Amino acid sequence: MSTAFVLFKCQPQKELGVYLALLEIDNVTETHVAYGEYDLVARVDFEDEVQMANTLIGKMRAIPGVQKTETLIAVEA
């Protein structure tokens, strides 16, 4: 299993809609509001790279109100 943390910059007044849409994605295990350059942070767990690409590109970037994403893929230390 792999884990990624995705940072979201939302269009003004669209944060709640993006937050609620993230809660509907099966692979999203945590979603948090953030203050600073990014508005939301989501933890996403994946079984494989295909599932990761489908979720990150196909689902998350297609959410109305998402302006920008930054994906941080966690690695074992």
ABEGO torsion letter per residue (X at the ends): XBBBBBBBBBBBGAAAAAAAAAAABAABABBBBBBEABABBBBBBBABAAAAAAAAAAAAAABBGBABBBBBBBBBX
